[in-house]
Structures are given as structure tokens and as C-alpha cells.
Amino acid sequence: MNTLPAARTSCDPYPAETVLEQAFAAGARADLRGETSAAARTVRAAALAALLRGARGPAAPAGRATTPALWLRGALVVGRLDLTEGGVAPEILRIRFEDCEFDEPLVCTDAVLPGLALTGCRVPAVEADRIRVQGPLELRRCTVPAGVRLERARAETDVLLTGSTLGPGPDGRALAAEGLAVAGALDLSGTVASGAVYLAGVRVAGPVRLDDAEVRAPGGDALTVDRAVLGDRLLARRLVVEGGLRMFNADVAGSVRLTGARLSHPGGIALGASGATVRGALWCTAPFTASGEVRLTGAELRTRLDLSGARIGHPGALTALSLDRLTASDVCLRGLTVTRGTVTAEGIHVRDTLDLRIDRADELKLDQGAVGVMLDGPAHWPARAGLAGLSYRALHPVLPAAERLRWLARDPSAEAAAQPYEQLAQHYTALGRPLDARKVRYAAQRRHRAALSGPARWWEGVLQVTVGYGFRPWRALGWLAALVVLGAVVFGAVPPTALEPEKAPRFHAAAFTLDLLLPLVNLGQETAYQPGGATAWFGYALVGIGWVLASAVGLGLGRSLSRS
């Protein structure tokens, strides 16, 4: 744009001001773009303020309506346009600037305006805290190097900042709009802000649009929507944020769409929506990327969370994606790639489907979660998993127990062994697959034994070898048969001595061995014959083994029946 001329010392108006006064009285547009000199396009801010506060220019031509309106195009505005005191005359219906250049900030703090529209303008700053606007508030395709202030402003229709370029103010904020109330839509589509955008506590009845916007405030919170109450959707497709995007405790009546957004806050929270309530869905689908933590801890989504195809990573930190205590009807992580960091979903509650067909994740924590149907598969299992306390109604695909046991083995916490195995066994029981359920429970006992030490570990080893913890009782029969054969050979070679030869029944080596092995069973052999020498000690060993074997069978079968 042309360089602004020096301010006049004379009280005579600029030629452009006469044109403006006539157009203002007639409710017409004053178009100065055709003027070749800067002086012919210059309008003093004081003259604008005088018109807006009720000073009247020449009368309108006879027969023409006289609806005052300020509609200025292509002007060079010199001086500070300050509408703070008194606002504007009530009969003025609109205030519109198009392709104008201001040399000082536009100040509307506490003003009451019928509407304010700047299109294609350049203004050093816009200071409009606590402004009341009865019509739309527009800054379309404007350049505001020192930012816009709209804290606790009120707009009865829309607030539109589409396609504007905003620089940082003294506080580092390109847009400071805490507590802004908008009865219509808030539109920042295509806006480029080189400072923070602060929308904490805003109340917007219509949709909020941030499609194709760019907010750059590296190292801090770039876009803040904490505690916002949005009566419609939040659309932020292809949004670019350098710094943190915060939505903590926000309340959104519609959906939140971050499809294709690119968020970057390495070492910090790239997307934070802890405690947020979204009555629609939250879409962070491909090509969504986030460098930094995506934190949705405690968020409540009435429908769906979709991170399908997203790519996230948190350099230098442990957690890349936190879904702890999140509530949703469906959660889809299909095709998610976690380049670095852990996915935590401890205490997550998914009423319907949790899709865990993740392309890549080193660790996934689902401890204490509650899920309806869980979709996964061996190709999508992480290297490490936390499964303690996880409950689910169904798993898809339905895999053999051997495959699912490989999944459970990815939980490194030994103390969490019992519940995940029992949950999986119940899943197989519900499917009518009792053999798979028994395999799972047997594997659970083996893992339990690995965590023991001393006599307890030894006794669990006996149960495993003898009866497979009660799930393989035929092992006891095998041991019994082998010991009977061994006893028959030993006592057949060295028969015991009859205690009362005239009364003793005929000796049978196998029956004598069984009599020794089976507690509380009397076949008449043990009481009639007494082995001697080395065979006596062999007999004592058989008696002890019999008691151990009987105890193992009883305890193992009791465990098995209690879990069936």
C-alpha cells in the first residue's frame, strides 16, 4: 500500500472526507480506490469518529433514503480511531472498511456498535475488549501485526476472522478472546497467527471453524480453548499448530474434527483435552500428525474417538497418547503409528468397540479398562502390554488359546497374571470352547508358579508334574501305572516276608504295590507281608509318594472344579 501522508496541521478536511460525508449521509459506499494520490485517499480518524458519533454531513439528495452507514473503501486512515467513549449514533446501521490502511490501532474497548467489518485492511492492532456488537464482527483477510483483543466481547451474530494474518501483541497473543460470547459462529478459517490464540472460556452458540488455520507460538500453549462452551461443532481440519493445543474441560455439543491437522509441541502436550466433554465424535484421522503428547485423560465422548491412520510421537518422554479414564461408545486406533512413546488407556471405558489394529506401538497399557468388543490381531500386538484388570465381552478375531496366550505373555507384570488369564478363560467358556479355557487356566498356574519361591514353588511344581494343576488329571494315572510296574518288578524279584504264613493271602507284587500307594485303601497285601532290607525303604517311599500323589490329585481337582 501507499505510504501514509503526514497529518495536516490545518483544520480543513481532506478531499476524501467530503466524499465520505456525502456517501455516509446517503448510506452509500465511499470508494477511494480510484484516486491516484495518497492525499486524495486520506481520511482522518477524528473525522470518522465525528461521523460515527452523530455529526451529520451534507443532506442527501431529494428523494433518496437517508440511512447513515459508514462504508469506506481504499482509504488511508491517519490517527487513532478511538470509539471507546460514547460508541456510535444509534441510527447507524453498519460500519465497514474495505482495503483500507490504518496507521494507528483501532480502539473499540467497551464500545457498543451495530456491526463492524474490516475486509482486506491493514491495521496495527485492534483493541476491542468488552465490545458489544449487534451485528457481525468481521476481520476478513486483514493484516494486524500487533494482534486483536476481544476479551469478554459480545457479538449477537457472528465473529469472522477468516484469512487474516495476526501478529503477537505485547503479551505474545495474536488473538486474546478470553470470555468471548458469540450468538452465531466463530470463524478463523485460513487465519495465520504468529502468536498465541487464547479462546479460554468462550461461549459460542454456532460452529467454531479453524479449517486451514495456522497458529505458531513454539515452546508454549499456542491455541487455548480451555473451559469453552461450544453449542455446535469445532472444525479444525488441516489446522497447523506450533505449540500446544489445549481444550481442557471444554464442552462441545457437536463433533470435533481435527482430520489432517499437524500439531507440534515436542517435549510437551501437543493436544490436551483432559476432562473435555464432546457430545459428537472426536476425529483425529489421517493425515493427522502430532509431535508431543496427545492427552485425552478423563475425556467424555458421547460417540466416537477416531485416530485411524494418525501418526504421533513424543520425543524424549514416556507417554505419546494418554486415554486414561476416557469414556466413549467407540474408539478406533486402526492404522495408528506411534513413532515414540507409550499408549496408555488405563481405566478406559468403551461401551461398544475398541479397535486396536494399530500399525505400530511399542507399549499399550489397558489396565483396569472395560471394553465391549475388542478388535486386534497378532500383527497389531505391541511389544509390551498392560492387561491387569482389563475386562471385555468379546475378542475378535477368535483365536486359539495358544495364540491368545502369546498376547497375555506381553504383560511383564507378574502380579497381574491371575485376572487377565481368568478373563480370557471366561471368554472361551462363553464361546463354548472349554478345552481352550482349560489351556488358559493351566498357563495361568504355570505363570503363578514362576513368581513363587521356596516350599510354595516346590509344591506347585508337584501339582504341575502330577496332575497339571488339576487340569490334566490323567497324569496321575500315568504316574500310578508307572509306579505299579516298578513296584511289581522290585517286589517280584525280592518278595516280602509273610507275617503269618498260614493266614497270609497269595502274594501279588502289583497288588502289594497298589496297597502301598493308595492311602485309605486295604487290599490285604500290605498288612500280610513285610519287605526287608533295601526293599523296605522302597516300600516306605511308595507310601510317601502315594500320599503326595493323592493330595495333589485332591487339591488339583478341587482347583479345577472351583474355576469351572
Secondary structure, DSSP 8 states (H G I E B T S, - for coil): --------SSSS--HHHHHHHHHHHHT--EE-TT--SSGGGEEEHHHHHHHHTT---S---TTS-----EEEES-EEES-EE-TTT---TT---EEEES-EESS-EE-TT-EES-EEEES-B-S-EE-TT-EESS-EEEES-EETT-EE-TT-EESS-EE-TT-EE---TTSEEEE-TT-EESS-EE-TT-EESSEEE-TT-EESS-EE-TT-EEEEEEEEEEE-TT-EESS-EE-TT-EEEEEEE-TT-EESS-EE-TT-EEEEEEEEEEE-TT-EESS-EE--TT-EEEEEEE-TT-EESSEEE-TT-EEE-TTSSEEEE-TT-EEEEEE-TT-EEEESEEE-TT-EEEEEEE---SB-SEEE-TT-EEEEEE--GGG--SEEE-TT-EEEEEES---HHHHHHHHTT---GGGSHHHHHHHHHHHHHTT-HHHHHHHHHHHHHHHHHT--HHHHHHHHHHHHHHGGGT-THHHHHHHHHHHHHHHHHHHHS--EESSTTT-----HHHHHHHHHSTT---SSTTTEE--THHHHHHHHHHHHHHHHHHHHHHHHHHHHHH-
